[in-house]
Amino acid sequence: MRRVPGSPASGRQQPATGRPLRKEIPTGKRQLPLARVYRLLEPGPVVLLVTARNGKANVMPMSWHMMIDFEPPLLGCVVSDRNYSFKTLKATKECTINVPTVALAPAVVGCGNSSGRTLDKFAAFGLTMVPATLVAPPLIRECYANLECRVVDTRFVSRYNLFVLQVLRAWRDPSVKAARTMHHRGTGTFMVAGREIHLASSKP
Protein backbone atom coordinates (compact mmCIF):
# COMPACT_ATOMS: atom_id res chain seq x y z
CA MET A 1 0.00 0.00 0.00
CA ARG A 2 1.30 3.45 -0.89
CA ARG A 3 1.84 5.68 2.17
CA VAL A 4 0.70 9.26 2.02
CA PRO A 5 3.22 11.67 3.62
CA GLY A 6 1.80 13.07 6.80
CA SER A 7 -0.67 10.20 7.28
CA PRO A 8 -0.77 8.28 10.59
CA ALA A 9 1.13 5.42 8.96
CA SER A 10 4.08 7.70 8.22
CA GLY A 11 4.39 8.70 11.89
CA ARG A 12 4.05 12.42 11.10
CA GLN A 13 0.97 14.54 11.68
CA GLN A 14 -0.17 16.63 8.74
CA PRO A 15 -0.95 20.24 9.80
CA ALA A 16 -4.51 21.48 9.30
CA THR A 17 -3.37 23.81 6.51
CA GLY A 18 -2.07 20.91 4.41
CA ARG A 19 1.38 22.51 4.27
CA PRO A 20 4.40 20.41 5.34
CA LEU A 21 5.57 20.64 8.92
CA ARG A 22 8.48 23.02 9.62
CA LYS A 23 10.89 22.97 12.52
CA GLU A 24 11.71 26.68 12.31
CA ILE A 25 9.70 29.83 11.67
CA PRO A 26 11.22 32.89 9.95
CA THR A 27 10.30 35.44 12.61
CA GLY A 28 13.39 35.55 14.79
CA LYS A 29 11.60 33.59 17.50
CA ARG A 30 12.99 30.44 19.09
CA GLN A 31 11.04 27.32 19.93
CA LEU A 32 10.06 27.15 23.59
CA PRO A 33 10.21 23.84 25.47
CA LEU A 34 6.65 22.68 26.13
CA ALA A 35 7.42 22.31 29.83
CA ARG A 36 7.76 26.10 30.01
CA VAL A 37 4.46 27.04 28.36
CA TYR A 38 2.88 27.63 31.77
CA ARG A 39 5.30 30.50 32.34
CA LEU A 40 3.61 32.41 29.51
CA LEU A 41 0.03 31.76 30.62
CA GLU A 42 -0.03 31.94 34.42
CA PRO A 43 -3.59 33.15 34.86
CA GLY A 44 -3.51 35.26 38.00
CA PRO A 45 -1.83 36.16 41.25
CA VAL A 46 -0.23 33.64 43.55
CA VAL A 47 -2.73 32.85 46.30
CA LEU A 48 -2.53 31.02 49.60
CA LEU A 49 -4.85 28.02 49.83
CA VAL A 50 -5.83 27.16 53.39
CA THR A 51 -7.36 23.82 54.31
CA ALA A 52 -8.19 22.35 57.72
CA ARG A 53 -8.88 18.91 59.13
CA ASN A 54 -9.13 17.55 62.67
CA GLY A 55 -8.38 20.98 64.09
CA LYS A 56 -5.16 21.46 62.09
CA ALA A 57 -4.90 24.12 59.40
CA ASN A 58 -2.35 24.20 56.59
CA VAL A 59 -1.44 26.78 53.98
CA MET A 60 -0.13 26.18 50.45
CA PRO A 61 0.82 28.70 47.72
CA MET A 62 -1.08 28.14 44.48
CA SER A 63 -0.88 29.82 41.09
CA TRP A 64 -2.80 27.40 38.85
CA HIS A 65 -6.32 28.77 39.16
CA MET A 66 -8.93 30.40 36.94
CA MET A 67 -12.32 32.10 37.10
CA ILE A 68 -15.18 30.03 35.65
CA ASP A 69 -18.34 32.07 36.33
CA PHE A 70 -19.37 35.48 37.65
CA GLU A 71 -22.19 34.95 40.15
CA PRO A 72 -22.18 32.89 42.13
CA PRO A 73 -18.43 33.10 41.60
CA LEU A 74 -16.95 29.79 40.49
CA LEU A 75 -13.26 29.16 40.15
CA GLY A 76 -11.12 26.19 39.22
CA CYS A 77 -7.87 25.30 40.90
CA VAL A 78 -5.31 22.58 40.36
CA VAL A 79 -3.86 21.01 43.51
CA SER A 80 -1.33 18.26 42.89
CA ASP A 81 -2.16 14.94 44.51
CA ARG A 82 1.42 14.97 45.79
CA ASN A 83 0.67 17.97 47.99
CA TYR A 84 -0.36 17.59 51.62
CA SER A 85 -3.36 19.87 50.98
CA PHE A 86 -4.84 17.61 48.31
CA LYS A 87 -6.24 14.91 50.59
CA THR A 88 -7.64 17.46 53.02
CA LEU A 89 -9.40 19.47 50.30
CA LYS A 90 -10.78 16.29 48.73
CA ALA A 91 -12.08 15.03 52.07
CA THR A 92 -13.49 18.23 53.59
CA LYS A 93 -14.50 20.06 50.38
CA GLU A 94 -13.79 23.42 52.05
CA CYS A 95 -10.98 25.95 51.86
CA THR A 96 -10.14 29.61 51.88
CA ILE A 97 -8.29 31.44 49.11
CA ASN A 98 -6.15 34.28 50.45
CA VAL A 99 -4.53 36.85 48.17
CA PRO A 100 -1.17 38.19 49.38
CA THR A 101 0.71 41.23 48.14
CA VAL A 102 4.43 41.33 47.43
CA ALA A 103 5.03 42.37 51.06
CA LEU A 104 4.36 38.73 51.95
CA ALA A 105 6.78 37.33 49.33
CA PRO A 106 9.18 35.72 51.85
CA ALA A 107 6.27 33.99 53.62
CA VAL A 108 4.75 32.82 50.32
CA VAL A 109 8.02 31.30 49.14
CA GLY A 110 8.68 29.80 52.57
CA CYS A 111 5.29 28.11 52.57
CA GLY A 112 5.95 26.74 49.10
CA ASN A 113 9.33 25.31 50.08
CA SER A 114 8.05 23.41 53.12
CA SER A 115 5.42 20.79 53.95
CA GLY A 116 2.53 21.01 56.36
CA ARG A 117 3.12 17.36 57.21
CA THR A 118 5.98 18.38 59.48
CA LEU A 119 5.66 22.14 59.96
CA ASP A 120 3.13 24.63 61.32
CA LYS A 121 3.50 27.15 58.50
CA PHE A 122 1.39 29.80 60.22
CA ALA A 123 3.79 29.93 63.17
CA ALA A 124 6.92 29.49 61.06
CA PHE A 125 6.17 32.33 58.63
CA GLY A 126 4.26 34.77 60.82
CA LEU A 127 0.79 34.30 59.36
CA THR A 128 -2.26 34.97 61.53
CA MET A 129 -5.36 32.78 61.41
CA VAL A 130 -8.75 34.52 61.51
CA PRO A 131 -11.94 32.43 61.80
CA ALA A 132 -13.99 32.31 58.62
CA THR A 133 -17.77 32.77 58.80
CA LEU A 134 -19.05 29.93 56.60
CA VAL A 135 -16.25 27.35 56.37
CA ALA A 136 -13.92 25.64 58.84
CA PRO A 137 -10.53 26.65 57.33
CA PRO A 138 -9.37 30.06 58.61
CA LEU A 139 -8.59 33.23 56.70
CA ILE A 140 -5.13 34.82 56.72
CA ARG A 141 -5.17 38.28 58.32
CA GLU A 142 -2.08 39.56 56.48
CA CYS A 143 -3.59 38.95 53.01
CA TYR A 144 -5.46 41.88 51.50
CA ALA A 145 -8.33 39.71 50.20
CA ASN A 146 -9.90 36.46 51.36
CA LEU A 147 -12.43 34.07 49.82
CA GLU A 148 -14.43 31.45 51.71
CA CYS A 149 -14.96 28.53 49.33
CA ARG A 150 -16.66 25.18 49.03
CA VAL A 151 -15.90 22.46 46.48
CA VAL A 152 -18.95 22.03 44.22
CA ASP A 153 -17.59 19.81 41.43
CA THR A 154 -15.04 17.00 41.68
CA ARG A 155 -15.54 15.37 38.28
CA PHE A 156 -12.09 16.44 37.07
CA VAL A 157 -10.15 15.70 40.25
CA SER A 158 -9.19 12.12 39.46
CA ARG A 159 -7.94 12.98 35.97
CA TYR A 160 -6.56 16.51 36.29
CA ASN A 161 -6.45 17.29 40.04
CA LEU A 162 -8.86 20.11 39.16
CA PHE A 163 -11.32 21.25 41.82
CA VAL A 164 -14.24 23.59 41.06
CA LEU A 165 -14.93 25.94 43.97
CA GLN A 166 -17.84 28.23 44.71
CA VAL A 167 -17.01 31.43 46.56
CA LEU A 168 -19.47 31.72 49.44
CA ARG A 169 -18.20 34.97 50.93
CA ALA A 170 -15.48 37.43 49.93
CA TRP A 171 -13.51 39.95 51.97
CA ARG A 172 -11.24 42.79 50.86
CA ASP A 173 -9.18 45.41 52.70
CA PRO A 174 -10.58 48.77 51.47
CA SER A 175 -7.35 50.55 52.38
CA VAL A 176 -5.47 48.69 49.63
CA LYS A 177 -6.21 50.65 46.46
CA ALA A 178 -3.86 49.00 43.96
CA ALA A 179 -2.67 45.65 45.24
CA ARG A 180 0.85 44.71 44.14
CA THR A 181 0.19 41.00 43.76
CA MET A 182 2.73 38.34 42.81
CA HIS A 183 2.58 36.34 39.57
CA HIS A 184 4.67 33.20 39.28
CA ARG A 185 7.00 32.89 36.28
CA GLY A 186 8.66 29.62 37.30
CA THR A 187 11.75 28.54 39.23
CA GLY A 188 11.53 31.17 41.94
CA THR A 189 10.81 34.05 39.54
CA PHE A 190 7.82 36.33 40.06
CA MET A 191 6.34 39.33 38.30
CA VAL A 192 4.76 42.02 40.47
CA ALA A 193 1.54 43.72 39.36
CA GLY A 194 2.24 47.30 38.35
CA ARG A 195 0.63 50.30 36.67
CA GLU A 196 -3.03 50.04 35.74
CA ILE A 197 -4.58 51.43 32.55
CA HIS A 198 -8.26 52.24 32.09
CA LEU A 199 -9.99 52.00 28.71
CA ALA A 200 -13.62 52.47 27.76
CA SER A 201 -15.46 49.14 27.90
CA SER A 202 -19.04 47.91 28.13
CA LYS A 203 -17.93 44.62 29.70
CA PRO A 204 -18.08 44.08 33.48
BAFI-3210 file (N, C-alpha, C; in Angstrom, 3 decimals, decimal comma, padded with zeros to 6 digits):
// residues 204
n [1|2|3|4|5|6|7|8|9|10|11|12|13|14|15|16|17|18|19|20|21|22|23|24|25|26|27|28|29|30|31|32|33|34|35|36|37|38|39|40|41|42|43|44|45|46|47|48|49|50|51|52|53|54|55|56|57|58|59|60|61|62|63|64|65|66|67|68|69|70|71|72|73|74|75|76|77|78|79|80|81|82|83|84|85|86|87|88|89|90|91|92|93|94|95|96|97|98|99|100|101|102|103|104|105|106|107|108|109|110|111|112|113|114|115|116|117|118|119|120|121|122|123|124|125|126|127|128|129|130|131|132|133|134|135|136|137|138|139|140|141|142|143|144|145|146|147|148|149|150|151|152|153|154|155|156|157|158|159|160|161|162|163|164|165|166|167|168|169|170|171|172|173|174|175|176|177|178|179|180|181|182|183|184|185|186|187|188|189|190|191|192|193|194|195|196|197|198|199|200|201|202|203|204]
n.u [000,845|000,528|002,017|000,836|002,446|002,606|000,409|-001,151|000,192|002,731|003,866|004,009|002,319|-000,022|-000,293|-003,155|-003,448|-002,508|-000,019|003,490|005,122|007,173|010,272|011,323|010,551|010,340|010,722|012,415|011,952|012,429|012,015|010,068|010,537|008,057|007,492|007,715|005,628|003,624|004,706|004,209|001,481|000,422|-002,351|-003,181|-002,793|-000,459|-001,839|-002,813|-003,729|-005,807|-006,460|-008,215|-008,299|-009,403|-008,892|-006,467|-004,832|-003,586|-001,412|-000,918|000,887|-000,478|-000,759|-002,009|-004,910|-008,255|-010,908|-014,310|-017,042|-019,295|-021,391|-023,187|-019,780|-017,531|-014,640|-011,773|-009,252|-006,024|-004,668|-001,976|-001,892|000,212|000,652|000,309|-002,039|-003,920|-005,349|-006,758|-008,397|-009,905|-011,258|-012,638|-013,823|-013,762|-012,283|-010,131|-009,284|-006,634|-005,341|-002,220|-000,025|003,000|004,461|004,331|006,003|008,380|007,160|005,317|006,988|008,405|006,367|005,832|008,129|008,147|006,608|003,362|003,056|005,003|005,427|004,236|003,057|001,877|002,832|005,573|006,028|004,907|002,128|-001,265|-004,081|-007,516|-010,825|-013,071|-016,373|-018,216|-017,017|-014,807|-011,888|-009,446|-009,126|-006,448|-005,004|-003,053|-003,242|-004,558|-007,017|-009,665|-011,237|-013,984|-014,568|-016,249|-016,027|-017,621|-017,704|-016,279|-015,597|-013,387|-011,222|-009,942|-008,720|-007,390|-006,642|-008,176|-010,163|-013,401|-014,523|-016,910|-017,325|-018,289|-018,311|-016,746|-013,933|-012,313|-009,632|-010,297|-008,478|-006,398|-005,603|-004,439|-003,448|-000,324|000,211|001,625|002,964|003,565|006,429|007,909|010,418|011,230|010,923|009,164|006,613|005,594|002,529|001,789|001,509|-001,764|-004,059|-006,802|-009,478|-012,169|-014,994|-017,679|-017,970|-018,263]
n.v [-001,200|002,209|004,804|007,839|010,897|012,354|011,057|008,958|006,499|007,156|008,263|010,967|013,969|015,597|019,054|021,223|023,017|021,729|022,219|021,294|020,170|022,340|022,943|025,306|028,812|031,761|034,231|035,206|034,233|031,762|028,270|027,220|025,181|022,759|022,285|024,710|026,304|027,055|029,220|031,366|031,682|031,934|032,401|034,255|036,002|034,730|032,780|031,967|028,933|027,661|024,925|022,727|020,221|017,997|019,866|021,003|023,364|024,151|025,771|026,563|027,761|028,722|028,861|027,985|028,565|029,623|031,806|030,801|031,394|034,220|034,962|032,903|033,255|031,123|029,157|027,491|025,283|023,843|021,332|019,542|015,998|015,172|016,965|017,923|019,247|018,283|015,837|016,709|018,788|017,311|015,611|017,255|019,248|022,019|025,287|028,172|030,924|033,027|036,192|037,370|040,263|041,627|042,227|040,055|038,221|036,725|034,986|033,623|032,219|030,726|029,095|027,622|026,138|024,264|021,652|020,981|018,640|018,318|020,763|023,680|026,043|028,535|029,502|029,363|031,203|033,585|034,091|034,972|033,384|033,829|033,336|032,001|032,722|030,978|028,583|025,942|026,120|028,638|032,226|034,318|036,847|038,726|038,852|040,734|040,216|037,830|034,695|032,680|029,344|026,560|023,246|022,349|020,749|017,784|016,295|016,393|015,868|013,351|012,925|015,319|016,632|018,823|021,047|022,416|025,335|027,108|030,443|031,489|033,630|036,805|038,835|042,000|044,269|047,575|049,619|049,055|050,116|049,671|046,729|045,172|042,444|039,084|037,243|034,150|033,086|030,870|028,679|030,105|032,736|035,768|037,994|041,288|042,890|045,914|049,199|050,366|050,537|052,291|051,750|052,551|050,494|048,184|045,910|043,917]
n.w [000,000|-000,805|001,020|002,309|002,653|005,831|006,785|009,351|009,213|008,405|010,597|011,031|011,720|009,747|009,238|009,807|007,739|005,528|004,576|004,601|007,624|009,614|011,200|012,003|012,260|010,323|011,927|013,768|016,239|018,842|019,392|022,134|024,954|025,720|028,370|029,548|028,850|030,644|031,945|030,351|030,460|033,030|035,009|036,992|040,176|042,615|045,150|048,535|049,607|052,017|054,028|056,304|058,820|061,303|063,297|062,564|060,649|057,386|055,035|051,624|048,851|045,687|042,191|039,945|038,876|037,992|036,919|036,522|036,476|036,924|038,924|041,056|042,142|040,548|040,604|039,286|040,425|040,457|042,326|043,177|043,533|044,992|046,934|050,363|050,981|049,228|049,898|052,133|051,121|049,293|051,011|052,903|051,408|051,628|051,797|052,115|050,061|049,878|049,194|048,768|048,948|047,486|049,709|051,342|050,201|051,132|053,022|051,407|049,611|051,465|052,528|050,260|049,969|051,944|053,940|055,165|056,511|058,385|059,533|061,175|059,353|059,679|062,154|061,626|059,558|060,284|059,921|060,464|061,760|061,111|062,094|059,715|058,342|057,184|056,549|057,715|057,475|058,269|057,612|056,333|058,048|057,190|054,435|051,697|050,589|050,920|050,370|051,058|050,477|048,885|047,704|044,750|042,555|041,581|039,418|037,748|039,265|039,663|037,214|036,423|038,735|039,306|040,971|041,345|042,708|044,686|045,532|048,609|050,356|050,310|051,134|051,456|051,907|052,273|052,357|050,702|047,679|045,131|044,645|044,891|043,611|043,392|040,654|039,389|037,618|037,293|038,636|041,002|040,172|039,960|038,814|039,533|040,038|038,366|037,046|036,376|033,593|032,138|030,059|027,845|028,149|027,685|029,003|032,042]
ca.u [000,000|001,299|001,838|000,695|003,222|001,795|-000,667|-000,769|001,131|004,079|004,387|004,046|000,972|-000,175|-000,949|-004,506|-003,375|-002,065|001,383|004,395|005,573|008,476|010,891|011,705|009,702|011,216|010,303|013,395|011,599|012,990|011,039|010,058|010,210|006,655|007,416|007,762|004,460|002,876|005,301|003,611|000,032|-000,028|-003,590|-003,506|-001,826|-000,227|-002,734|-002,526|-004,845|-005,832|-007,360|-008,185|-008,876|-009,128|-008,381|-005,161|-004,900|-002,353|-001,440|-000,134|000,819|-001,077|-000,875|-002,800|-006,321|-008,935|-012,323|-015,184|-018,337|-019,372|-022,192|-022,185|-018,428|-016,947|-013,259|-011,123|-007,868|-005,311|-003,863|-001,335|-002,162|001,423|000,666|-000,361|-003,364|-004,836|-006,242|-007,640|-009,404|-010,778|-012,078|-013,494|-014,497|-013,787|-010,980|-010,141|-008,291|-006,152|-004,530|-001,170|000,709|004,430|005,028|004,360|006,780|009,183|006,274|004,750|008,021|008,682|005,286|005,950|009,328|008,047|005,421|002,529|003,118|005,976|005,660|003,133|003,502|001,390|003,790|006,916|006,170|004,264|000,790|-002,264|-005,359|-008,746|-011,942|-013,994|-017,767|-019,054|-016,252|-013,917|-010,533|-009,372|-008,592|-005,129|-005,167|-002,078|-003,593|-005,461|-008,334|-009,902|-012,432|-014,427|-014,958|-016,662|-015,901|-018,950|-017,592|-015,038|-015,544|-012,092|-010,149|-009,189|-007,944|-006,562|-006,447|-008,858|-011,325|-014,236|-014,925|-017,841|-017,006|-019,470|-018,203|-015,480|-013,508|-011,236|-009,181|-010,576|-007,350|-005,471|-006,212|-003,861|-002,668|000,853|000,185|002,734|002,576|004,669|007,002|008,656|011,746|011,530|010,814|007,824|006,342|004,755|001,540|002,241|000,628|-003,030|-004,575|-008,256|-009,992|-013,616|-015,461|-019,037|-017,931|-018,080]
ca.v [000,000|003,449|005,678|009,261|011,671|013,067|010,196|008,275|005,416|007,698|008,703|012,418|014,543|016,633|020,236|021,478|023,808|020,915|022,514|020,408|020,640|023,021|022,968|026,681|029,833|032,889|035,444|035,545|033,586|030,442|027,320|027,153|023,840|022,682|022,305|026,101|027,043|027,632|030,495|032,409|031,764|031,939|033,153|035,262|036,158|033,639|032,854|031,017|028,019|027,157|023,816|022,352|018,911|017,547|020,976|021,455|024,120|024,196|026,778|026,179|028,696|028,144|029,816|027,404|028,769|030,400|032,099|030,029|032,069|035,484|034,949|032,887|033,102|029,786|029,155|026,195|025,299|022,579|021,009|018,262|014,941|014,969|017,969|017,592|019,871|017,613|014,905|017,461|019,467|016,291|015,027|018,229|020,056|023,418|025,952|029,613|031,438|034,281|036,854|038,187|041,231|041,334|042,370|038,727|037,335|035,722|033,988|032,822|031,295|029,804|028,106|026,743|025,306|023,407|020,794|021,007|017,358|018,376|022,144|024,631|027,154|029,802|029,933|029,487|032,328|034,774|034,304|034,972|032,775|034,522|032,429|032,311|032,774|029,933|027,348|025,641|026,648|030,060|033,233|034,824|038,276|039,556|038,945|041,878|039,714|036,458|034,072|031,454|028,527|025,178|022,460|022,028|019,811|017,004|015,373|016,441|015,696|012,119|012,977|016,515|017,288|020,107|021,253|023,587|025,941|028,235|031,428|031,721|034,969|037,430|039,947|042,792|045,413|048,771|050,552|048,690|050,653|049,002|045,645|044,707|040,999|038,339|036,345|033,198|032,893|029,617|028,540|031,175|034,051|036,326|039,331|042,023|043,724|047,304|050,298|050,038|051,428|052,236|051,995|052,470|049,142|047,905|044,617|044,085]
ca.w [000,000|-000,888|002,171|002,024|003,623|006,804|007,281|010,590|008,957|008,220|011,889|011,098|011,677|008,738|009,796|009,304|006,507|004,410|004,266|005,339|008,921|009,620|012,518|012,305|011,667|009,949|012,612|014,785|017,500|019,088|019,929|023,593|025,469|026,127|029,833|030,010|028,357|031,770|032,342|029,514|030,620|034,419|034,864|037,995|041,252|043,553|046,298|049,604|049,830|053,395|054,309|057,721|059,128|062,668|064,088|062,088|059,396|056,588|053,976|050,454|047,719|044,476|041,085|038,855|039,163|036,944|037,097|035,647|036,335|037,649|040,146|042,127|041,598|040,490|040,153|039,224|040,897|040,356|043,507|042,889|044,508|045,787|047,994|051,621|050,984|048,305|050,593|053,020|050,300|048,726|052,072|053,589|050,381|052,053|051,857|051,881|049,115|050,448|048,166|049,375|048,141|047,429|051,057|051,950|049,334|051,855|053,624|050,318|049,145|052,565|052,570|049,097|050,082|053,124|053,948|056,360|057,210|059,482|059,961|061,315|058,505|060,218|063,172|061,060|058,634|060,823|059,365|061,529|061,415|061,507|061,801|058,618|058,802|056,598|056,365|058,837|057,327|058,608|056,697|056,723|058,323|056,478|053,014|051,498|050,197|051,364|049,819|051,705|049,331|049,033|046,476|044,222|041,432|041,682|038,283|037,070|040,251|039,463|035,971|036,288|040,040|039,161|041,821|041,061|043,973|044,710|046,561|049,441|050,925|049,933|051,974|050,860|052,701|051,466|052,381|049,627|046,460|043,961|045,239|044,145|043,760|042,810|039,573|039,277|036,284|037,295|039,234|041,944|039,538|040,059|038,297|040,470|039,356|038,347|036,665|035,742|032,550|032,095|028,711|027,762|027,899|028,127|029,699|033,480]
c.u [000,875|000,995|001,762|001,495|002,301|000,645|-000,211|000,250|002,554|004,685|004,465|002,626|000,924|-000,848|-002,279|-004,488|-003,004|-000,629|002,292|004,832|006,945|008,990|011,272|010,702|010,545|010,791|011,319|013,089|012,289|011,925|011,201|009,762|008,792|006,496|007,416|006,576|003,721|003,424|004,738|002,165|-000,436|-001,221|-003,830|-002,495|-001,629|-001,159|-002,283|-003,790|-004,752|-006,881|-007,245|-008,871|-008,454|-008,447|-007,038|-005,304|-003,545|-002,527|-000,485|-000,235|000,287|-001,171|-001,674|-004,271|-006,941|-010,371|-013,134|-016,520|-018,366|-020,103|-023,233|-020,796|-017,968|-015,514|-012,724|-009,710|-007,287|-004,430|-003,278|-001,667|-000,920|001,494|-000,141|-001,799|-004,382|-005,838|-007,226|-008,749|-010,393|-011,737|-013,078|-014,317|-014,697|-012,376|-011,195|-009,024|-007,910|-005,143|-003,490|-000,667|002,192|005,099|005,148|005,206|007,629|008,325|005,688|005,758|008,362|007,629|005,403|007,115|009,298|006,738|004,682|002,503|003,986|006,130|004,344|003,555|003,022|002,388|005,157|007,089|005,341|002,921|-000,245|-003,574|-006,517|-009,910|-012,776|-015,425|-018,611|-018,327|-015,296|-012,500|-010,500|-008,931|-007,196|-005,224|-004,268|-002,373|-004,650|-006,866|-008,436|-011,217|-012,744|-015,067|-015,389|-016,523|-017,299|-018,902|-016,243|-014,845|-014,187|-010,922|-009,308|-008,293|-006,960|-006,196|-007,107|-010,128|-012,093|-014,788|-015,981|-017,432|-018,287|-019,494|-016,819|-015,214|-012,346|-010,913|-009,386|-009,419|-006,325|-006,117|-005,715|-002,917|-001,515|000,983|001,366|002,216|003,762|005,119|007,829|010,010|012,116|011,468|009,362|007,765|005,383|003,814|001,941|001,166|-000,643|-003,335|-006,076|-008,733|-011,513|-014,047|-016,881|-019,103|-017,717|-016,643]
c.v [001,243|004,330|007,136|010,038|012,448|012,247|009,512|007,177|005,912|008,183|010,205|012,948|015,671|017,847|020,494|022,228|022,971|021,172|021,599|021,031|021,293|023,047|024,385|027,634|031,078|034,200|035,912|034,928|032,228|029,541|027,224|025,727|023,810|022,733|023,724|026,928|027,722|028,977|031,663|032,681|031,702|032,882|034,263|035,287|034,870|033,847|031,830|030,220|027,476|026,060|023,475|021,016|018,494|018,635|021,506|022,131|024,099|025,200|026,372|027,249|027,992|029,217|029,264|027,464|029,643|030,672|031,292|030,737|033,286|035,359|033,834|032,650|031,644|029,903|027,738|026,314|023,898|022,417|019,626|017,232|014,559|015,940|017,516|018,108|019,096|016,725|015,640|018,145|018,458|015,739|016,017|019,075|021,510|023,983|027,459|029,938|032,824|034,913|037,752|039,258|040,895|041,501|041,025|037,731|036,319|034,618|033,064|031,783|030,275|028,721|027,114|025,783|024,389|022,632|020,896|019,689|017,458|019,768|022,901|025,891|028,499|030,351|030,213|030,754|033,543|035,103|034,113|034,386|033,608|033,598|032,916|032,249|031,600|028,600|027,166|026,194|028,156|030,929|033,625|036,339|039,141|039,689|040,029|041,458|038,246|035,948|032,803|030,579|027,119|024,475|022,050|021,047|019,103|016,076|015,330|016,209|014,469|012,184|014,140|017,180|018,666|020,135|022,484|024,090|027,011|029,161|031,761|033,119|035,518|038,653|040,666|043,971|046,686|049,766|050,244|049,079|049,949|047,924|045,221|043,202|040,353|037,371|035,446|033,016|031,621|029,728|029,741|032,577|034,510|037,679|039,997|042,925|045,191|048,280|049,788|051,004|051,235|052,639|051,832|051,051|048,962|046,587|044,842|043,795]
c.w [000,000|000,306|001,735|003,051|004,554|007,329|008,541|010,358|008,818|009,514|012,026|010,960|010,662|009,360|009,120|007,988|005,299|004,020|005,075|006,662|008,800|011,045|012,940|011,667|011,438|010,609|013,632|016,135|017,604|019,693|021,438|024,025|026,020|027,643|030,390|029,534|029,494|032,190|031,524|029,908|032,063|034,529|035,863|039,116|042,044|044,747|047,336|049,892|051,255|053,507|055,789|057,915|060,527|063,505|063,659|060,732|058,700|055,460|052,862|049,372|046,479|043,403|039,917|039,224|038,080|037,354|036,082|035,427|037,253|038,980|040,096|041,543|041,679|040,001|040,156|039,742|040,814|041,590|043,275|043,962|045,310|046,959|049,204|051,630|050,161|049,044|051,497|052,235|049,727|049,776|052,656|052,640|050,821|052,045|051,879|050,899|049,603|049,499|048,834|048,413|048,230|048,800|051,760|051,146|050,104|052,480|052,556|049,850|050,227|052,673|051,418|049,185|051,300|053,072|055,270|057,102|058,461|060,076|060,091|060,561|059,023|061,240|062,566|060,234|059,042|060,226|060,460|061,041|061,960|061,167|060,613|059,144|058,321|056,398|057,539|058,661|057,606|057,440|057,186|056,846|057,439|054,984|052,806|051,071|050,583|050,802|050,598|050,629|049,726|047,687|046,006|043,048|041,522|040,483|037,601|038,019|039,940|038,227|035,928|037,613|040,067|040,012|041,348|042,394|043,748|045,842|047,318|050,041|050,610|050,805|051,306|051,752|051,875|051,446|051,295|048,297|045,198|044,471|044,332|044,384|043,038|041,750|039,252|037,834|036,201|037,953|040,091|041,377|039,571|039,362|039,275|039,690|039,469|037,938|035,995|034,616|032,489|030,707|028,729|027,401|028,421|028,895|031,202|033,910]
res [m|r|r|v|p|g|s|p|a|s|g|r|q|q|p|a|t|g|r|p|l|r|k|e|i|p|t|g|k|r|q|l|p|l|a|r|v|y|r|l|l|e|p|g|p|v|v|l|l|v|t|a|r|n|g|k|a|n|v|m|p|m|s|w|h|m|m|i|d|f|e|p|p|l|l|g|c|v|v|s|d|r|n|y|s|f|k|t|l|k|a|t|k|e|c|t|i|n|v|p|t|v|a|l|a|p|a|v|v|g|c|g|n|s|s|g|r|t|l|d|k|f|a|a|f|g|l|t|m|v|p|a|t|l|v|a|p|p|l|i|r|e|c|y|a|n|l|e|c|r|v|v|d|t|r|f|v|s|r|y|n|l|f|v|l|q|v|l|r|a|w|r|d|p|s|v|k|a|a|r|t|m|h|h|r|g|t|g|t|f|m|v|a|g|r|e|i|h|l|a|s|s|k|p]
***
